[in-house]
Amino acid sequence: MLLAYLTVWTEARDGRVRLFFQDNGIGIAGEYRDKIFGVFERLHSETEYPGTGIGLAIVRKAVLRMNGALGFESTIGKGSCFWIDLPKA
């Protein structure tokens, strides 16, 4: 049985704060890099992995409205690390 984990941490960067979210999930293939933050974009069927396909799109919209940026790195079978940059308050 594989134990799932999520690690969250922050770093200060040039007047901004970067939040990291790293997991050991299934990973995201490179060909989906430009689609992953789109509304209703799903990489798998709902029977394989539940969800609506709007979560990352909502996060993207919120981050951009706060003058932030976001991105991710991922390896198939090893997981993903998403990051969000926001201006310091």
C-alpha positions in Angstrom: 0.0 0.0 0.0 1.4 3.4 -1.1 1.1 6.2 1.5 0.1 9.5 0.0 1.7 12.6 1.3 1.4 16.4 0.8 4.2 18.7 1.9 3.6 22.4 2.1 6.2 25.1 2.8 7.0 28.7 2.0 10.1 30.8 1.0 10.7 34.5 0.8 11.8 35.6 -2.7 12.5 39.2 -3.8 9.5 40.9 -2.1 7.3 38.0 -2.7 6.3 34.8 -0.9 6.4 31.4 -2.7 4.1 28.7 -1.4 5.0 25.1 -2.4 2.6 22.1 -2.5 4.4 18.8 -3.2 2.8 15.4 -3.4 3.7 11.8 -4.4 0.7 11.3 -6.7 0.5 10.0 -10.2 2.3 13.0 -11.8 1.3 15.0 -14.9 2.7 14.3 -18.3 4.5 17.1 -20.1 1.9 17.3 -22.9 -0.7 18.6 -20.4 1.5 21.5 -19.2 -0.4 24.1 -21.1 -3.9 22.6 -20.3 -3.7 21.8 -16.6 -5.0 25.2 -15.4 -7.9 25.3 -17.9 -11.5 25.1 -16.8 -12.9 21.5 -17.1 -9.6 20.1 -18.1 -9.4 16.5 -16.9 -6.4 14.2 -17.4 -8.3 11.0 -16.4 -11.9 9.9 -16.3 -14.0 10.7 -13.3 -14.2 7.0 -12.4 -10.4 6.8 -12.2 -10.0 10.1 -10.2 -13.0 12.0 -9.0 -13.2 15.8 -9.5 -14.8 18.5 -11.6 -11.8 19.8 -13.5 -12.3 23.3 -12.1 -10.1 23.4 -9.0 -6.8 24.4 -10.6 -8.6 26.9 -12.9 -10.1 28.6 -9.8 -6.6 28.7 -8.1 -5.1 30.3 -11.2 -7.7 33.0 -11.4 -7.4 33.9 -7.7 -3.6 34.0 -7.9 -3.6 36.2 -11.0 -6.1 38.6 -9.4 -3.7 39.0 -6.5 -0.9 39.9 -8.9 0.7 36.5 -8.4 2.1 33.8 -10.5 2.0 30.0 -10.4 3.4 26.9 -12.0 4.4 23.3 -11.4 6.9 20.6 -12.0 5.9 17.0 -12.3 7.3 13.5 -12.9 5.0 10.7 -14.0 4.7 8.1 -11.2 6.5 10.3 -8.7 4.2 13.3 -8.1 4.1 17.0 -8.6 5.2 20.2 -7.0 3.0 23.2 -7.5 4.1 26.7 -6.5 2.3 30.0 -6.0 4.1 33.4 -5.9 2.3 36.3 -4.1 3.4 39.8 -3.2 4.4 40.3 0.4 1.8 42.2 2.4 
